[in-house]
Amino acid sequence: MDPDARGRAVALVAAEARESESLDVLAVLERCGWGAMLLPPSWYPAETARALLDQAAEHVHEFARHGYRLALIGARLGLREALERVGLELPPAIDPVSEAELSAYLTML
């Protein structure tokens, strides 16, 4: 079996965080050996967002069950509730302002 390229670490990434002009969140995650789960943007209709967040929560539940390190980059309304429905709390979160800050944060998790 091939090792997991994500390094057994997955970050939930809010759309607004990944759209920053001053910070390439996905590039930092890749350099640090983290996988990314992109969350639906805040402008999605509530019903659609809830369904997508529920699906994301199911995946996060599996990652947590298998011992993955988890992080949240940015914020997404409705995520806390979706995670609670599968018995999880929000993972450690950061709203970074620079690539150096994000990289240092991921390294300490």
C-alpha positions as YAML, in Angstrom:
chain: A
units: angstrom
residues:
- id: 1
  name: MET
  ca: [0.00, 0.00, 0.00]
- id: 2
  name: ASP
  ca: [1.32, 3.47, -0.89]
- id: 3
  name: PRO
  ca: [1.74, 5.94, 1.96]
- id: 4
  name: ASP
  ca: [-0.80, 8.76, 2.15]
- id: 5
  name: ALA
  ca: [0.68, 11.79, 0.34]
- id: 6
  name: ARG
  ca: [-1.23, 14.07, 2.74]
- id: 7
  name: GLY
  ca: [1.02, 13.05, 5.61]
- id: 8
  name: ARG
  ca: [-2.06, 11.99, 7.59]
- id: 9
  name: ALA
  ca: [-2.97, 15.65, 7.98]
- id: 10
  name: VAL
  ca: [-5.94, 17.43, 6.40]
- id: 11
  name: ALA
  ca: [-6.95, 21.08, 6.62]
- id: 12
  name: LEU
  ca: [-10.51, 22.26, 6.11]
- id: 13
  name: VAL
  ca: [-10.16, 25.42, 4.04]
- id: 14
  name: ALA
  ca: [-12.81, 28.14, 3.95]
- id: 15
  name: ALA
  ca: [-13.36, 29.64, 0.50]
- id: 16
  name: GLU
  ca: [-12.57, 33.14, 1.72]
- id: 17
  name: ALA
  ca: [-9.21, 31.98, 3.15]
- id: 18
  name: ARG
  ca: [-8.09, 30.36, -0.09]
- id: 19
  name: GLU
  ca: [-9.03, 33.43, -2.14]
- id: 20
  name: SER
  ca: [-6.57, 35.74, -0.38]
- id: 21
  name: GLU
  ca: [-4.26, 37.69, -2.67]
- id: 22
  name: SER
  ca: [-1.50, 37.81, -0.05]
- id: 23
  name: LEU
  ca: [-1.49, 34.13, 0.82]
- id: 24
  name: ASP
  ca: [-1.54, 30.95, -1.27]
- id: 25
  name: VAL
  ca: [-3.08, 28.60, 1.29]
- id: 26
  name: LEU
  ca: [-3.04, 25.55, -0.97]
- id: 27
  name: ALA
  ca: [0.64, 26.01, -1.83]
- id: 28
  name: VAL
  ca: [1.54, 26.24, 1.87]
- id: 29
  name: LEU
  ca: [-0.47, 23.10, 2.63]
- id: 30
  name: GLU
  ca: [1.31, 21.24, -0.15]
- id: 31
  name: ARG
  ca: [4.76, 22.37, 1.04]
- id: 32
  name: CYS
  ca: [3.91, 21.30, 4.59]
- id: 33
  name: GLY
  ca: [2.60, 17.89, 3.49]
- id: 34
  name: TRP
  ca: [-1.04, 18.58, 4.35]
- id: 35
  name: GLY
  ca: [-4.10, 17.65, 2.32]
- id: 36
  name: ALA
  ca: [-6.94, 20.12, 1.80]
- id: 37
  name: MET
  ca: [-10.69, 19.82, 1.97]
- id: 38
  name: LEU
  ca: [-12.24, 22.88, 0.37]
- id: 39
  name: LEU
  ca: [-15.41, 24.10, 2.07]
- id: 40
  name: PRO
  ca: [-18.32, 25.62, 0.16]
- id: 41
  name: PRO
  ca: [-18.24, 29.41, -0.21]
- id: 42
  name: SER
  ca: [-20.44, 31.51, 2.06]
- id: 43
  name: TRP
  ca: [-22.57, 32.69, -0.87]
- id: 44
  name: TYR
  ca: [-23.95, 29.19, -1.54]
- id: 45
  name: PRO
  ca: [-27.67, 28.83, -0.77]
- id: 46
  name: ALA
  ca: [-28.19, 27.62, 2.80]
- id: 47
  name: GLU
  ca: [-29.73, 24.28, 1.81]
- id: 48
  name: THR
  ca: [-26.92, 23.47, -0.61]
- id: 49
  name: ALA
  ca: [-24.23, 24.57, 1.85]
- id: 50
  name: ARG
  ca: [-25.73, 22.47, 4.65]
- id: 51
  name: ALA
  ca: [-25.70, 19.33, 2.47]
- id: 52
  name: LEU
  ca: [-22.09, 19.96, 1.41]
- id: 53
  name: LEU
  ca: [-20.99, 20.69, 4.99]
- id: 54
  name: ASP
  ca: [-22.68, 17.49, 6.17]
- id: 55
  name: GLN
  ca: [-20.73, 15.55, 3.53]
- id: 56
  name: ALA
  ca: [-17.51, 17.25, 4.59]
- id: 57
  name: ALA
  ca: [-18.25, 16.40, 8.23]
- id: 58
  name: GLU
  ca: [-18.64, 12.72, 7.34]
- id: 59
  name: HIS
  ca: [-15.22, 12.78, 5.68]
- id: 60
  name: VAL
  ca: [-13.68, 14.60, 8.64]
- id: 61
  name: HIS
  ca: [-15.19, 12.00, 10.94]
- id: 62
  name: GLU
  ca: [-13.38, 9.27, 8.99]
- id: 63
  name: PHE
  ca: [-10.11, 11.21, 9.02]
- id: 64
  name: ALA
  ca: [-10.42, 11.71, 12.79]
- id: 65
  name: ARG
  ca: [-11.28, 8.05, 13.30]
- id: 66
  name: HIS
  ca: [-8.07, 7.08, 11.51]
- id: 67
  name: GLY
  ca: [-5.90, 9.45, 13.53]
- id: 68
  name: TYR
  ca: [-5.32, 12.24, 11.02]
- id: 69
  name: ARG
  ca: [-4.24, 15.66, 12.25]
- id: 70
  name: LEU
  ca: [-6.92, 18.21, 11.42]
- id: 71
  name: ALA
  ca: [-6.97, 21.98, 11.13]
- id: 72
  name: LEU
  ca: [-9.39, 24.66, 10.02]
- id: 73
  name: ILE
  ca: [-8.14, 27.57, 7.95]
- id: 74
  name: GLY
  ca: [-10.53, 30.50, 7.99]
- id: 75
  name: ALA
  ca: [-14.12, 30.17, 9.14]
- id: 76
  name: ARG
  ca: [-17.34, 28.77, 7.66]
- id: 77
  name: LEU
  ca: [-20.77, 29.29, 9.21]
- id: 78
  name: GLY
  ca: [-22.56, 25.98, 9.66]
- id: 79
  name: LEU
  ca: [-19.39, 23.89, 9.91]
- id: 80
  name: ARG
  ca: [-19.52, 23.62, 13.71]
- id: 81
  name: GLU
  ca: [-23.09, 22.31, 13.56]
- id: 82
  name: ALA
  ca: [-22.27, 19.83, 10.78]
- id: 83
  name: LEU
  ca: [-19.34, 18.47, 12.77]
- id: 84
  name: GLU
  ca: [-21.46, 18.26, 15.94]
- id: 85
  name: ARG
  ca: [-24.01, 16.15, 14.05]
- id: 86
  name: VAL
  ca: [-21.28, 13.50, 13.58]
- id: 87
  name: GLY
  ca: [-19.97, 13.87, 17.13]
- id: 88
  name: LEU
  ca: [-16.94, 16.10, 16.46]
- id: 89
  name: GLU
  ca: [-15.78, 19.54, 17.56]
- id: 90
  name: LEU
  ca: [-14.16, 22.13, 15.34]
- id: 91
  name: PRO
  ca: [-10.49, 21.33, 14.78]
- id: 92
  name: PRO
  ca: [-7.82, 23.86, 15.78]
- id: 93
  name: ALA
  ca: [-8.33, 26.96, 13.66]
- id: 94
  name: ILE
  ca: [-6.28, 29.80, 12.24]
- id: 95
  name: ASP
  ca: [-7.05, 32.78, 10.03]
- id: 96
  name: PRO
  ca: [-3.51, 33.44, 8.81]
- id: 97
  name: VAL
  ca: [-2.24, 36.70, 7.36]
- id: 98
  name: SER
  ca: [0.96, 35.30, 5.86]
- id: 99
  name: GLU
  ca: [2.38, 32.10, 4.44]
- id: 100
  name: ALA
  ca: [5.02, 32.08, 7.20]
- id: 101
  name: GLU
  ca: [2.33, 32.26, 9.89]
- id: 102
  name: LEU
  ca: [0.35, 29.39, 8.33]
- id: 103
  name: SER
  ca: [3.45, 27.27, 7.81]
- id: 104
  name: ALA
  ca: [4.57, 27.73, 11.43]
- id: 105
  name: TYR
  ca: [1.07, 26.91, 12.69]
- id: 106
  name: LEU
  ca: [0.82, 23.70, 10.66]
- id: 107
  name: THR
  ca: [4.27, 22.62, 11.78]
- id: 108
  name: MET
  ca: [3.29, 22.86, 15.45]
- id: 109
  name: LEU
  ca: [0.12, 20.75, 15.08]
...
